[in-house]
Every structure is written in structure tokens, then in C-alpha cells.
Amino acid sequence: MSGIDYDIKIELEHLGNEVWWIAYCDELGRGSCYGLGDTPEEALVEFLKDKESFIAELHAEGRSIPKRKEMEEL
């Protein structure tokens, strides 16, 4: 549904003895649209699934779809 290629970030998270990977993009919000996994690849796959659902929900509610932030010129 979304042809927007967001800049996806994948980071390792820790909480006590638990460790996992999280994938997200700033435009959609780390707490609103993300994927978790035991590997970076799993987190990315989950993010891509969640992204499609999240954007479909925004569309259904008549809300605007965030545009990709362009990289700043060096």
C-alpha cells in the first residue's frame, strides 16, 4: 500500500536479561509503528508488516501519511 521508502533504523535493545532487536522509522514514530525480533532481519520483517497495517489505518481514518524526511545536505 505504501510506496514510501522510509529510513528504517534497527537497534539492539536491552531490558534486564532480555535482549531484542527493534526496527522503526522516525516519520511513523518509534512507539506507534515498529517491529521486534530476535535478529535484525526478524525485526525488519515485522516492521514492514506493521508499517502496512499502520498506514492502512491512517488512510482509513482520513489522516495524512507522513512523508519521508530527506537527508540534510552535507
PyMOL Python script that loads the backbone (N, CA, C, O; Angstrom):
from pymol import cmd

cmd.read_pdbstr("""\
ATOM      1  N   MET A   1       0.822  -1.198   0.000  1.00  0.00           N
ATOM      2  CA  MET A   1       0.000   0.000   0.000  1.00  0.00           C
ATOM      3  C   MET A   1       0.860   1.254   0.000  1.00  0.00           C
ATOM      4  O   MET A   1       0.583   2.185  -0.756  1.00  0.00           O
ATOM      5  N   SER A   2       1.886   1.300   0.820  1.00  0.00           N
ATOM      6  CA  SER A   2       2.731   2.487   0.893  1.00  0.00           C
ATOM      7  C   SER A   2       3.962   2.308   0.023  1.00  0.00           C
ATOM      8  O   SER A   2       4.749   1.383   0.226  1.00  0.00           O
ATOM      9  N   GLY A   3       4.123   3.191  -0.940  1.00  0.00           N
ATOM     10  CA  GLY A   3       5.306   3.153  -1.772  1.00  0.00           C
ATOM     11  C   GLY A   3       6.413   4.020  -1.212  1.00  0.00           C
ATOM     12  O   GLY A   3       7.437   4.221  -1.866  1.00  0.00           O
ATOM     13  N   ILE A   4       6.222   4.535  -0.010  1.00  0.00           N
ATOM     14  CA  ILE A   4       7.216   5.416   0.591  1.00  0.00           C
ATOM     15  C   ILE A   4       8.335   4.572   1.198  1.00  0.00           C
ATOM     16  O   ILE A   4       8.088   3.670   1.998  1.00  0.00           O
ATOM     17  N   ASP A   5       9.567   4.883   0.803  1.00  0.00           N
ATOM     18  CA  ASP A   5      10.727   4.194   1.374  1.00  0.00           C
ATOM     19  C   ASP A   5      11.279   5.037   2.518  1.00  0.00           C
ATOM     20  O   ASP A   5      12.047   5.975   2.301  1.00  0.00           O
ATOM     21  N   TYR A   6      10.883   4.695   3.718  1.00  0.00           N
ATOM     22  CA  TYR A   6      11.364   5.416   4.891  1.00  0.00           C
ATOM     23  C   TYR A   6      12.770   4.959   5.264  1.00  0.00           C
ATOM     24  O   TYR A   6      13.190   3.859   4.904  1.00  0.00           O
ATOM     25  N   ASP A   7      13.491   5.809   5.984  1.00  0.00           N
ATOM     26  CA  ASP A   7      14.808   5.465   6.508  1.00  0.00           C
ATOM     27  C   ASP A   7      14.581   4.617   7.761  1.00  0.00           C
ATOM     28  O   ASP A   7      14.252   5.146   8.823  1.00  0.00           O
ATOM     29  N   ILE A   8      14.755   3.319   7.632  1.00  0.00           N
ATOM     30  CA  ILE A   8      14.466   2.387   8.726  1.00  0.00           C
ATOM     31  C   ILE A   8      15.696   2.238   9.612  1.00  0.00           C
ATOM     32  O   ILE A   8      16.810   2.029   9.131  1.00  0.00           O
ATOM     33  N   LYS A   9      15.469   2.347  10.902  1.00  0.00           N
ATOM     34  CA  LYS A   9      16.535   2.167  11.889  1.00  0.00           C
ATOM     35  C   LYS A   9      16.333   0.827  12.585  1.00  0.00           C
ATOM     36  O   LYS A   9      15.206   0.451  12.908  1.00  0.00           O
ATOM     37  N   ILE A  10      17.419   0.115  12.809  1.00  0.00           N
ATOM     38  CA  ILE A  10      17.357  -1.160  13.517  1.00  0.00           C
ATOM     39  C   ILE A  10      18.375  -1.087  14.654  1.00  0.00           C
ATOM     40  O   ILE A  10      19.565  -0.868  14.431  1.00  0.00           O
ATOM     41  N   GLU A  11      17.881  -1.274  15.867  1.00  0.00           N
ATOM     42  CA  GLU A  11      18.737  -1.133  17.050  1.00  0.00           C
ATOM     43  C   GLU A  11      18.558  -2.314  17.989  1.00  0.00           C
ATOM     44  O   GLU A  11      17.497  -2.937  18.035  1.00  0.00           O
ATOM     45  N   LEU A  12      19.606  -2.608  18.731  1.00  0.00           N
ATOM     46  CA  LEU A  12      19.570  -3.642  19.755  1.00  0.00           C
ATOM     47  C   LEU A  12      19.081  -3.014  21.051  1.00  0.00           C
ATOM     48  O   LEU A  12      19.586  -1.971  21.466  1.00  0.00           O
ATOM     49  N   GLU A  13      18.108  -3.639  21.689  1.00  0.00           N
ATOM     50  CA  GLU A  13      17.519  -3.146  22.939  1.00  0.00           C
ATOM     51  C   GLU A  13      17.803  -4.134  24.071  1.00  0.00           C
ATOM     52  O   GLU A  13      17.909  -5.340  23.848  1.00  0.00           O
ATOM     53  N   HIS A  14      17.923  -3.611  25.270  1.00  0.00           N
ATOM     54  CA  HIS A  14      18.159  -4.435  26.455  1.00  0.00           C
ATOM     55  C   HIS A  14      17.196  -4.005  27.556  1.00  0.00           C
ATOM     56  O   HIS A  14      16.933  -2.814  27.723  1.00  0.00           O
ATOM     57  N   LEU A  15      16.676  -4.960  28.299  1.00  0.00           N
ATOM     58  CA  LEU A  15      15.899  -4.677  29.498  1.00  0.00           C
ATOM     59  C   LEU A  15      16.168  -5.828  30.453  1.00  0.00           C
ATOM     60  O   LEU A  15      15.652  -6.932  30.280  1.00  0.00           O
ATOM     61  N   GLY A  16      16.971  -5.559  31.448  1.00  0.00           N
ATOM     62  CA  GLY A  16      17.386  -6.634  32.362  1.00  0.00           C
ATOM     63  C   GLY A  16      18.163  -7.674  31.589  1.00  0.00           C
ATOM     64  O   GLY A  16      19.146  -7.355  30.920  1.00  0.00           O
ATOM     65  N   ASN A  17      17.727  -8.920  31.679  1.00  0.00           N
ATOM     66  CA  ASN A  17      18.390 -10.001  30.964  1.00  0.00           C
ATOM     67  C   ASN A  17      17.823 -10.214  29.565  1.00  0.00           C
ATOM     68  O   ASN A  17      18.331 -11.048  28.815  1.00  0.00           O
ATOM     69  N   GLU A  18      16.789  -9.481  29.206  1.00  0.00           N
ATOM     70  CA  GLU A  18      16.164  -9.647  27.895  1.00  0.00           C
ATOM     71  C   GLU A  18      16.851  -8.762  26.859  1.00  0.00           C
ATOM     72  O   GLU A  18      17.214  -7.620  27.139  1.00  0.00           O
ATOM     73  N   VAL A  19      17.022  -9.310  25.666  1.00  0.00           N
ATOM     74  CA  VAL A  19      17.649  -8.595  24.563  1.00  0.00           C
ATOM     75  C   VAL A  19      16.824  -8.866  23.308  1.00  0.00           C
ATOM     76  O   VAL A  19      16.421 -10.004  23.066  1.00  0.00           O
ATOM     77  N   TRP A  20      16.570  -7.831  22.508  1.00  0.00           N
ATOM     78  CA  TRP A  20      15.840  -7.986  21.267  1.00  0.00           C
ATOM     79  C   TRP A  20      16.241  -6.867  20.314  1.00  0.00           C
ATOM     80  O   TRP A  20      16.881  -5.895  20.715  1.00  0.00           O
ATOM     81  N   TRP A  21      15.863  -7.013  19.065  1.00  0.00           N
ATOM     82  CA  TRP A  21      16.085  -6.002  18.035  1.00  0.00           C
ATOM     83  C   TRP A  21      14.774  -5.277  17.768  1.00  0.00           C
ATOM     84  O   TRP A  21      13.704  -5.885  17.798  1.00  0.00           O
ATOM     85  N   ILE A  22      14.859  -3.967  17.506  1.00  0.00           N
ATOM     86  CA  ILE A  22      13.693  -3.171  17.147  1.00  0.00           C
ATOM     87  C   ILE A  22      13.989  -2.444  15.837  1.00  0.00           C
ATOM     88  O   ILE A  22      15.072  -1.890  15.650  1.00  0.00           O
ATOM     89  N   ALA A  23      13.012  -2.455  14.938  1.00  0.00           N
ATOM     90  CA  ALA A  23      13.099  -1.722  13.677  1.00  0.00           C
ATOM     91  C   ALA A  23      11.981  -0.685  13.667  1.00  0.00           C
ATOM     92  O   ALA A  23      10.851  -0.986  14.051  1.00  0.00           O
ATOM     93  N   TYR A  24      12.290   0.532  13.231  1.00  0.00           N
ATOM     94  CA  TYR A  24      11.307   1.616  13.218  1.00  0.00           C
ATOM     95  C   TYR A  24      11.778   2.718  12.282  1.00  0.00           C
ATOM     96  O   TYR A  24      12.891   2.654  11.760  1.00  0.00           O
ATOM     97  N   CYS A  25      10.953   3.715  12.066  1.00  0.00           N
ATOM     98  CA  CYS A  25      11.367   4.919  11.354  1.00  0.00           C
ATOM     99  C   CYS A  25      10.808   6.115  12.113  1.00  0.00           C
ATOM    100  O   CYS A  25       9.736   6.046  12.713  1.00  0.00           O
ATOM    101  N   ASP A  26      11.549   7.199  12.073  1.00  0.00           N
ATOM    102  CA  ASP A  26      11.146   8.390  12.822  1.00  0.00           C
ATOM    103  C   ASP A  26       9.819   8.968  12.333  1.00  0.00           C
ATOM    104  O   ASP A  26       9.021   9.456  13.133  1.00  0.00           O
ATOM    105  N   GLU A  27       9.584   8.914  11.028  1.00  0.00           N
ATOM    106  CA  GLU A  27       8.379   9.534  10.469  1.00  0.00           C
ATOM    107  C   GLU A  27       7.090   8.917  11.025  1.00  0.00           C
ATOM    108  O   GLU A  27       6.114   9.632  11.254  1.00  0.00           O
ATOM    109  N   LEU A  28       7.080   7.623  11.238  1.00  0.00           N
ATOM    110  CA  LEU A  28       5.869   6.956  11.738  1.00  0.00           C
ATOM    111  C   LEU A  28       5.839   6.861  13.255  1.00  0.00           C
ATOM    112  O   LEU A  28       4.797   6.557  13.836  1.00  0.00           O
ATOM    113  N   GLY A  29       6.958   7.115  13.896  1.00  0.00           N
ATOM    114  CA  GLY A  29       7.016   7.101  15.349  1.00  0.00           C
ATOM    115  C   GLY A  29       7.443   5.752  15.901  1.00  0.00           C
ATOM    116  O   GLY A  29       6.818   4.726  15.630  1.00  0.00           O
ATOM    117  N   ARG A  30       8.492   5.768  16.663  1.00  0.00           N
ATOM    118  CA  ARG A  30       9.048   4.535  17.233  1.00  0.00           C
ATOM    119  C   ARG A  30       8.030   3.794  18.099  1.00  0.00           C
ATOM    120  O   ARG A  30       7.997   2.564  18.102  1.00  0.00           O
ATOM    121  N   GLY A  31       7.209   4.530  18.827  1.00  0.00           N
ATOM    122  CA  GLY A  31       6.227   3.897  19.700  1.00  0.00           C
ATOM    123  C   GLY A  31       4.919   3.528  19.013  1.00  0.00           C
ATOM    124  O   GLY A  31       4.090   2.822  19.587  1.00  0.00           O
ATOM    125  N   SER A  32       4.732   4.005  17.783  1.00  0.00           N
ATOM    126  CA  SER A  32       3.478   3.754  17.062  1.00  0.00           C
ATOM    127  C   SER A  32       3.588   2.646  16.032  1.00  0.00           C
ATOM    128  O   SER A  32       2.639   1.889  15.825  1.00  0.00           O
ATOM    129  N   CYS A  33       4.736   2.549  15.387  1.00  0.00           N
ATOM    130  CA  CYS A  33       4.922   1.598  14.298  1.00  0.00           C
ATOM    131  C   CYS A  33       6.333   1.040  14.391  1.00  0.00           C
ATOM    132  O   CYS A  33       7.309   1.760  14.180  1.00  0.00           O
ATOM    133  N   TYR A  34       6.436  -0.241  14.707  1.00  0.00           N
ATOM    134  CA  TYR A  34       7.758  -0.845  14.890  1.00  0.00           C
ATOM    135  C   TYR A  34       7.660  -2.358  14.733  1.00  0.00           C
ATOM    136  O   TYR A  34       6.572  -2.932  14.706  1.00  0.00           O
ATOM    137  N   GLY A  35       8.811  -2.975  14.633  1.00  0.00           N
ATOM    138  CA  GLY A  35       8.884  -4.433  14.583  1.00  0.00           C
ATOM    139  C   GLY A  35       9.936  -4.917  15.558  1.00  0.00           C
ATOM    140  O   GLY A  35      10.991  -4.299  15.699  1.00  0.00           O
ATOM    141  N   LEU A  36       9.654  -6.017  16.228  1.00  0.00           N
ATOM    142  CA  LEU A  36      10.586  -6.612  17.181  1.00  0.00           C
ATOM    143  C   LEU A  36      10.983  -7.992  16.698  1.00  0.00           C
ATOM    144  O   LEU A  36      10.197  -8.685  16.051  1.00  0.00           O
ATOM    145  N   GLY A  37      12.214  -8.391  17.016  1.00  0.00           N
ATOM    146  CA  GLY A  37      12.652  -9.724  16.638  1.00  0.00           C
ATOM    147  C   GLY A  37      13.912 -10.142  17.371  1.00  0.00           C
ATOM    148  O   GLY A  37      14.584  -9.332  18.010  1.00  0.00           O
ATOM    149  N   ASP A  38      14.213 -11.426  17.263  1.00  0.00           N
ATOM    150  CA  ASP A  38      15.433 -11.961  17.866  1.00  0.00           C
ATOM    151  C   ASP A  38      16.658 -11.637  17.026  1.00  0.00           C
ATOM    152  O   ASP A  38      17.789 -11.723  17.507  1.00  0.00           O
ATOM    153  N   THR A  39      16.429 -11.261  15.758  1.00  0.00           N
ATOM    154  CA  THR A  39      17.515 -10.876  14.856  1.00  0.00           C
ATOM    155  C   THR A  39      17.116  -9.571  14.168  1.00  0.00           C
ATOM    156  O   THR A  39      15.938  -9.215  14.149  1.00  0.00           O
ATOM    157  N   PRO A  40      18.089  -8.860  13.604  1.00  0.00           N
ATOM    158  CA  PRO A  40      17.733  -7.642  12.857  1.00  0.00           C
ATOM    159  C   PRO A  40      16.777  -7.945  11.702  1.00  0.00           C
ATOM    160  O   PRO A  40      15.881  -7.151  11.413  1.00  0.00           O
ATOM    161  N   GLU A  41      16.963  -9.076  11.049  1.00  0.00           N
ATOM    162  CA  GLU A  41      16.110  -9.458   9.929  1.00  0.00           C
ATOM    163  C   GLU A  41      14.663  -9.673  10.366  1.00  0.00           C
ATOM    164  O   GLU A  41      13.735  -9.228   9.690  1.00  0.00           O
ATOM    165  N   GLU A  42      14.468 -10.357  11.503  1.00  0.00           N
ATOM    166  CA  GLU A  42      13.117 -10.578  12.027  1.00  0.00           C
ATOM    167  C   GLU A  42      12.450  -9.253  12.377  1.00  0.00           C
ATOM    168  O   GLU A  42      11.271  -9.049  12.086  1.00  0.00           O
ATOM    169  N   ALA A  43      13.203  -8.358  12.998  1.00  0.00           N
ATOM    170  CA  ALA A  43      12.647  -7.053  13.363  1.00  0.00           C
ATOM    171  C   ALA A  43      12.231  -6.283  12.112  1.00  0.00           C
ATOM    172  O   ALA A  43      11.181  -5.641  12.107  1.00  0.00           O
ATOM    173  N   LEU A  44      13.034  -6.338  11.059  1.00  0.00           N
ATOM    174  CA  LEU A  44      12.708  -5.651   9.825  1.00  0.00           C
ATOM    175  C   LEU A  44      11.439  -6.218   9.185  1.00  0.00           C
ATOM    176  O   LEU A  44      10.570  -5.456   8.761  1.00  0.00           O
ATOM    177  N   VAL A  45      11.328  -7.523   9.113  1.00  0.00           N
ATOM    178  CA  VAL A  45      10.135  -8.156   8.541  1.00  0.00           C
ATOM    179  C   VAL A  45       8.890  -7.743   9.323  1.00  0.00           C
ATOM    180  O   VAL A  45       7.860  -7.423   8.729  1.00  0.00           O
ATOM    181  N   GLU A  46       8.981  -7.750  10.637  1.00  0.00           N
ATOM    182  CA  GLU A  46       7.834  -7.362  11.476  1.00  0.00           C
ATOM    183  C   GLU A  46       7.498  -5.888  11.294  1.00  0.00           C
ATOM    184  O   GLU A  46       6.324  -5.518  11.272  1.00  0.00           O
ATOM    185  N   PHE A  47       8.529  -5.034  11.161  1.00  0.00           N
ATOM    186  CA  PHE A  47       8.276  -3.613  10.928  1.00  0.00           C
ATOM    187  C   PHE A  47       7.538  -3.409   9.611  1.00  0.00           C
ATOM    188  O   PHE A  47       6.571  -2.649   9.552  1.00  0.00           O
ATOM    189  N   LEU A  48       7.988  -4.080   8.559  1.00  0.00           N
ATOM    190  CA  LEU A  48       7.354  -3.904   7.251  1.00  0.00           C
ATOM    191  C   LEU A  48       5.892  -4.327   7.282  1.00  0.00           C
ATOM    192  O   LEU A  48       5.054  -3.695   6.640  1.00  0.00           O
ATOM    193  N   LYS A  49       5.575  -5.389   8.021  1.00  0.00           N
ATOM    194  CA  LYS A  49       4.178  -5.805   8.173  1.00  0.00           C
ATOM    195  C   LYS A  49       3.392  -4.745   8.939  1.00  0.00           C
ATOM    196  O   LYS A  49       2.294  -4.363   8.533  1.00  0.00           O
ATOM    197  N   ASP A  50       3.957  -4.275  10.046  1.00  0.00           N
ATOM    198  CA  ASP A  50       3.271  -3.291  10.886  1.00  0.00           C
ATOM    199  C   ASP A  50       3.104  -1.972  10.129  1.00  0.00           C
ATOM    200  O   ASP A  50       2.082  -1.300  10.270  1.00  0.00           O
ATOM    201  N   LYS A  51       4.103  -1.603   9.328  1.00  0.00           N
ATOM    202  CA  LYS A  51       4.036  -0.359   8.552  1.00  0.00           C
ATOM    203  C   LYS A  51       2.822  -0.372   7.627  1.00  0.00           C
ATOM    204  O   LYS A  51       2.086   0.612   7.555  1.00  0.00           O
ATOM    205  N   GLU A  52       2.611  -1.471   6.928  1.00  0.00           N
ATOM    206  CA  GLU A  52       1.470  -1.555   6.018  1.00  0.00           C
ATOM    207  C   GLU A  52       0.146  -1.427   6.778  1.00  0.00           C
ATOM    208  O   GLU A  52      -0.757  -0.717   6.337  1.00  0.00           O
ATOM    209  N   SER A  53       0.034  -2.110   7.911  1.00  0.00           N
ATOM    210  CA  SER A  53      -1.187  -2.027   8.728  1.00  0.00           C
ATOM    211  C   SER A  53      -1.386  -0.619   9.279  1.00  0.00           C
ATOM    212  O   SER A  53      -2.500  -0.094   9.274  1.00  0.00           O
ATOM    213  N   PHE A  54      -0.310  -0.020   9.750  1.00  0.00           N
ATOM    214  CA  PHE A  54      -0.366   1.308  10.341  1.00  0.00           C
ATOM    215  C   PHE A  54      -0.801   2.339   9.301  1.00  0.00           C
ATOM    216  O   PHE A  54      -1.653   3.181   9.582  1.00  0.00           O
ATOM    217  N   ILE A  55      -0.224   2.278   8.110  1.00  0.00           N
ATOM    218  CA  ILE A  55      -0.569   3.225   7.058  1.00  0.00           C
ATOM    219  C   ILE A  55      -2.008   3.008   6.583  1.00  0.00           C
ATOM    220  O   ILE A  55      -2.719   3.972   6.299  1.00  0.00           O
ATOM    221  N   ALA A  56      -2.437   1.757   6.497  1.00  0.00           N
ATOM    222  CA  ALA A  56      -3.827   1.467   6.120  1.00  0.00           C
ATOM    223  C   ALA A  56      -4.785   2.062   7.157  1.00  0.00           C
ATOM    224  O   ALA A  56      -5.838   2.592   6.801  1.00  0.00           O
ATOM    225  N   GLU A  57      -4.420   1.973   8.426  1.00  0.00           N
ATOM    226  CA  GLU A  57      -5.248   2.543   9.494  1.00  0.00           C
ATOM    227  C   GLU A  57      -5.307   4.064   9.382  1.00  0.00           C
ATOM    228  O   GLU A  57      -6.380   4.652   9.520  1.00  0.00           O
ATOM    229  N   LEU A  58      -4.166   4.706   9.134  1.00  0.00           N
ATOM    230  CA  LEU A  58      -4.153   6.161   8.946  1.00  0.00           C
ATOM    231  C   LEU A  58      -5.052   6.547   7.779  1.00  0.00           C
ATOM    232  O   LEU A  58      -5.841   7.487   7.874  1.00  0.00           O
ATOM    233  N   HIS A  59      -4.927   5.822   6.691  1.00  0.00           N
ATOM    234  CA  HIS A  59      -5.729   6.089   5.493  1.00  0.00           C
ATOM    235  C   HIS A  59      -7.224   5.931   5.797  1.00  0.00           C
ATOM    236  O   HIS A  59      -8.029   6.774   5.402  1.00  0.00           O
ATOM    237  N   ALA A  60      -7.590   4.863   6.492  1.00  0.00           N
ATOM    238  CA  ALA A  60      -8.995   4.601   6.827  1.00  0.00           C
ATOM    239  C   ALA A  60      -9.576   5.699   7.715  1.00  0.00           C
ATOM    240  O   ALA A  60     -10.767   6.002   7.641  1.00  0.00           O
ATOM    241  N   GLU A  61      -8.731   6.289   8.552  1.00  0.00           N
ATOM    242  CA  GLU A  61      -9.174   7.359   9.449  1.00  0.00           C
ATOM    243  C   GLU A  61      -9.136   8.727   8.775  1.00  0.00           C
ATOM    244  O   GLU A  61      -9.520   9.731   9.373  1.00  0.00           O
ATOM    245  N   GLY A  62      -8.666   8.762   7.518  1.00  0.00           N
ATOM    246  CA  GLY A  62      -8.591  10.028   6.804  1.00  0.00           C
ATOM    247  C   GLY A  62      -7.437  10.906   7.242  1.00  0.00           C
ATOM    248  O   GLY A  62      -7.425  12.109   6.979  1.00  0.00           O
ATOM    249  N   ARG A  63      -6.472  10.305   7.907  1.00  0.00           N
ATOM    250  CA  ARG A  63      -5.305  11.064   8.375  1.00  0.00           C
ATOM    251  C   ARG A  63      -4.230  11.061   7.303  1.00  0.00           C
ATOM    252  O   ARG A  63      -4.188  10.162   6.464  1.00  0.00           O
ATOM    253  N   SER A  64      -3.367  12.053   7.329  1.00  0.00           N
ATOM    254  CA  SER A  64      -2.309  12.138   6.323  1.00  0.00           C
ATOM    255  C   SER A  64      -1.212  11.115   6.610  1.00  0.00           C
ATOM    256  O   SER A  64      -0.943  10.765   7.759  1.00  0.00           O
ATOM    257  N   ILE A  65      -0.589  10.649   5.529  1.00  0.00           N
ATOM    258  CA  ILE A  65       0.507   9.696   5.626  1.00  0.00           C
ATOM    259  C   ILE A  65       1.798  10.506   5.701  1.00  0.00           C
ATOM    260  O   ILE A  65       2.061  11.314   4.811  1.00  0.00           O
ATOM    261  N   PRO A  66       2.608  10.310   6.738  1.00  0.00           N
ATOM    262  CA  PRO A  66       3.855  11.073   6.846  1.00  0.00           C
ATOM    263  C   PRO A  66       4.759  10.842   5.646  1.00  0.00           C
ATOM    264  O   PRO A  66       4.919   9.717   5.172  1.00  0.00           O
ATOM    265  N   LYS A  67       5.346  11.933   5.167  1.00  0.00           N
ATOM    266  CA  LYS A  67       6.294  11.849   4.063  1.00  0.00           C
ATOM    267  C   LYS A  67       7.675  11.501   4.600  1.00  0.00           C
ATOM    268  O   LYS A  67       7.976  11.718   5.774  1.00  0.00           O
ATOM    269  N   ARG A  68       8.498  10.963   3.728  1.00  0.00           N
ATOM    270  CA  ARG A  68       9.871  10.603   4.095  1.00  0.00           C
ATOM    271  C   ARG A  68      10.674  11.883   4.306  1.00  0.00           C
ATOM    272  O   ARG A  68      10.597  12.810   3.500  1.00  0.00           O
ATOM    273  N   LYS A  69      11.436  11.929   5.378  1.00  0.00           N
ATOM    274  CA  LYS A  69      12.313  13.061   5.637  1.00  0.00           C
ATOM    275  C   LYS A  69      13.523  12.920   4.720  1.00  0.00           C
ATOM    276  O   LYS A  69      14.124  11.851   4.617  1.00  0.00           O
ATOM    277  N   GLU A  70      13.858  13.997   4.073  1.00  0.00           N
ATOM    278  CA  GLU A  70      15.027  13.993   3.191  1.00  0.00           C
ATOM    279  C   GLU A  70      16.287  14.191   4.018  1.00  0.00           C
ATOM    280  O   GLU A  70      16.287  14.890   5.032  1.00  0.00           O
ATOM    281  N   MET A  71      17.350  13.563   3.563  1.00  0.00           N
ATOM    282  CA  MET A  71      18.622  13.707   4.272  1.00  0.00           C
ATOM    283  C   MET A  71      19.097  15.143   4.094  1.00  0.00           C
ATOM    284  O   MET A  71      18.954  15.731   3.022  1.00  0.00           O
ATOM    285  N   GLU A  72      19.660  15.691   5.153  1.00  0.00           N
ATOM    286  CA  GLU A  72      20.172  17.061   5.093  1.00  0.00           C
ATOM    287  C   GLU A  72      21.430  17.085   4.235  1.00  0.00           C
ATOM    288  O   GLU A  72      22.216  16.138   4.220  1.00  0.00           O
ATOM    289  N   GLU A  73      21.594  18.179   3.533  1.00  0.00           N
ATOM    290  CA  GLU A  73      22.799  18.359   2.712  1.00  0.00           C
ATOM    291  C   GLU A  73      24.012  18.476   3.614  1.00  0.00           C
ATOM    292  O   GLU A  73      23.943  19.103   4.671  1.00  0.00           O
ATOM    293  N   LEU A  74      25.115  17.883   3.209  1.00  0.00           N
ATOM    294  CA  LEU A  74      26.350  17.964   3.991  1.00  0.00           C
ATOM    295  C   LEU A  74      27.044  19.275   3.749  1.00  0.00           C
ATOM    296  O   LEU A  74      28.105  19.526   4.321  1.00  0.00           O
TER     297      LEU A  74
END
""", "prot")
cmd.dss("prot")
cmd.show_as("cartoon", "prot")
cmd.util.cbc("prot")
cmd.orient("prot")
